[in-house]
Amino acid sequence: MAEDDTFAAIPRGVQQGGDFTYQISRRLAEAVQRFVTETSYDPQDPPWGDGAIGKAFENIYTGAHGELAKGAEALSAGFTKLGEYIFDAGTNFEKTQEDNVNTIRTQGGRRV
């Protein structure tokens, strides 16, 4: 924001920011997938054993892990959408700017 409360954006810069955000979101998605895969629980090979202590730990771990995995996946999906929205905003700014310039040129700078 400028000092006079006028919003100014460089459309290509906004689009570039959206693209960068999207690229980061792809890396985040890969990291989330690795996390989910590498920390998932295999009931055929319980790392804590299959005794009472192992079962108790399994009950605590699997619920918390499932919620954490869902949250990480939601964060990743949200970040992907954020990148798309930022890019689209830049595209819309650019079109609006072009339309306004064309209107000014075709109207000869007159108020309409």
One Martini backbone bead per residue (centre of mass of N, CA, C, O) as a GRO file, in nm:
protein
  112
    1MET     BB    1   0.098   0.036   0.021
    2ALA     BB    2   0.047   0.347   0.000
    3GLU     BB    3   0.023   0.645   0.163
    4ASP     BB    4  -0.271   0.697   0.004
    5ASP     BB    5  -0.422   0.411  -0.013
    6THR     BB    6  -0.303   0.288  -0.274
    7PHE     BB    7  -0.323   0.034  -0.492
    8ALA     BB    8  -0.029  -0.150  -0.607
    9ALA     BB    9   0.050  -0.357  -0.896
   10ILE     BB   10   0.253  -0.607  -1.041
   11PRO     BB   11   0.136  -0.850  -1.219
   12ARG     BB   12   0.391  -1.024  -1.279
   13GLY     BB   13   0.480  -1.038  -0.983
   14VAL     BB   14   0.233  -1.187  -0.882
   15GLN     BB   15   0.259  -1.431  -1.066
   16GLN     BB   16   0.539  -1.513  -0.966
   17GLY     BB   17   0.453  -1.558  -0.673
   18GLY     BB   18   0.254  -1.785  -0.742
   19ASP     BB   19   0.462  -1.974  -0.867
   20PHE     BB   20   0.644  -2.002  -0.622
   21THR     BB   21   0.428  -2.108  -0.432
   22TYR     BB   22   0.365  -2.360  -0.599
   23GLN     BB   23   0.647  -2.485  -0.587
   24ILE     BB   24   0.650  -2.515  -0.281
   25SER     BB   25   0.396  -2.695  -0.265
   26ARG     BB   26   0.526  -2.938  -0.405
   27ARG     BB   27   0.741  -2.988  -0.190
   28LEU     BB   28   0.546  -3.024   0.041
   29ALA     BB   29   0.396  -3.268  -0.077
   30GLU     BB   30   0.642  -3.452  -0.078
   31ALA     BB   31   0.701  -3.437   0.227
   32VAL     BB   32   0.430  -3.544   0.322
   33GLN     BB   33   0.443  -3.815   0.179
   34ARG     BB   34   0.697  -3.912   0.319
   35PHE     BB   35   0.591  -3.896   0.605
   36VAL     BB   36   0.352  -4.088   0.576
   37THR     BB   37   0.516  -4.332   0.476
   38GLU     BB   38   0.757  -4.339   0.701
   39THR     BB   39   0.525  -4.322   0.960
   40SER     BB   40   0.367  -4.555   0.918
   41TYR     BB   41   0.161  -4.818   1.018
   42ASP     BB   42   0.238  -5.170   1.057
   43PRO     BB   43   0.054  -5.436   1.171
   44GLN     BB   44   0.265  -5.667   1.074
   45ASP     BB   45   0.505  -5.454   1.206
   46PRO     BB   46   0.535  -5.379   1.512
   47PRO     BB   47   0.763  -5.169   1.678
   48TRP     BB   48   0.635  -5.239   1.989
   49GLY     BB   49   0.485  -5.477   1.958
   50ASP     BB   50   0.210  -5.720   2.073
   51GLY     BB   51   0.162  -5.626   2.340
   52ALA     BB   52   0.026  -5.424   2.569
   53ILE     BB   53   0.219  -5.187   2.519
   54GLY     BB   54   0.202  -5.187   2.211
   55LYS     BB   55  -0.108  -5.142   2.195
   56ALA     BB   56  -0.115  -4.876   2.349
   57PHE     BB   57   0.070  -4.722   2.156
   58GLU     BB   58  -0.091  -4.766   1.900
   59ASN     BB   59  -0.347  -4.610   1.987
   60ILE     BB   60  -0.200  -4.338   2.016
   61TYR     BB   61  -0.042  -4.310   1.745
   62THR     BB   62  -0.250  -4.353   1.512
   63GLY     BB   63  -0.434  -4.115   1.576
   64ALA     BB   64  -0.223  -3.888   1.571
   65HIS     BB   65  -0.107  -3.951   1.293
   66GLY     BB   66  -0.367  -3.914   1.131
   67GLU     BB   67  -0.411  -3.615   1.205
   68LEU     BB   68  -0.139  -3.511   1.106
   69ALA     BB   69  -0.167  -3.603   0.814
   70LYS     BB   70  -0.423  -3.441   0.750
   71GLY     BB   71  -0.303  -3.164   0.814
   72ALA     BB   72  -0.067  -3.174   0.610
   73GLU     BB   73  -0.246  -3.215   0.359
   74ALA     BB   74  -0.410  -2.954   0.394
   75LEU     BB   75  -0.174  -2.761   0.380
   76SER     BB   76  -0.081  -2.841   0.099
   77ALA     BB   77  -0.346  -2.777  -0.050
   78GLY     BB   78  -0.360  -2.480   0.040
   79PHE     BB   79  -0.090  -2.391  -0.088
   80THR     BB   80  -0.167  -2.456  -0.374
   81LYS     BB   81  -0.409  -2.262  -0.389
   82LEU     BB   82  -0.257  -2.006  -0.322
   83GLY     BB   83  -0.084  -2.002  -0.579
   84GLU     BB   84  -0.324  -1.988  -0.772
   85TYR     BB   85  -0.454  -1.726  -0.662
   86ILE     BB   86  -0.216  -1.539  -0.706
   87PHE     BB   87  -0.190  -1.579  -1.007
   88ASP     BB   88  -0.482  -1.495  -1.078
   89ALA     BB   89  -0.459  -1.210  -0.968
   90GLY     BB   90  -0.242  -1.118  -1.169
   91THR     BB   91  -0.413  -1.170  -1.420
   92ASN     BB   92  -0.644  -0.977  -1.340
   93PHE     BB   93  -0.475  -0.723  -1.315
   94GLU     BB   94  -0.375  -0.720  -1.604
   95LYS     BB   95  -0.650  -0.703  -1.744
   96THR     BB   96  -0.748  -0.446  -1.605
   97GLN     BB   97  -0.520  -0.269  -1.699
   98GLU     BB   98  -0.567  -0.305  -2.002
   99ASP     BB   99  -0.859  -0.206  -2.005
  100ASN     BB  100  -0.801   0.077  -1.893
  101VAL     BB  101  -0.606   0.170  -2.110
  102ASN     BB  102  -0.802   0.130  -2.347
  103THR     BB  103  -1.018   0.323  -2.245
  104ILE     BB  104  -0.845   0.575  -2.238
  105ARG     BB  105  -0.769   0.569  -2.540
  106THR     BB  106  -1.069   0.554  -2.661
  107GLN     BB  107  -1.165   0.818  -2.477
  108GLY     BB  108  -0.933   1.038  -2.459
  109GLY     BB  109  -0.937   1.078  -2.133
  110ARG     BB  110  -1.224   1.072  -2.069
  111ARG     BB  111  -1.495   1.086  -1.895
  112VAL     BB  112  -1.765   0.828  -1.842
   0.00000   0.00000   0.00000
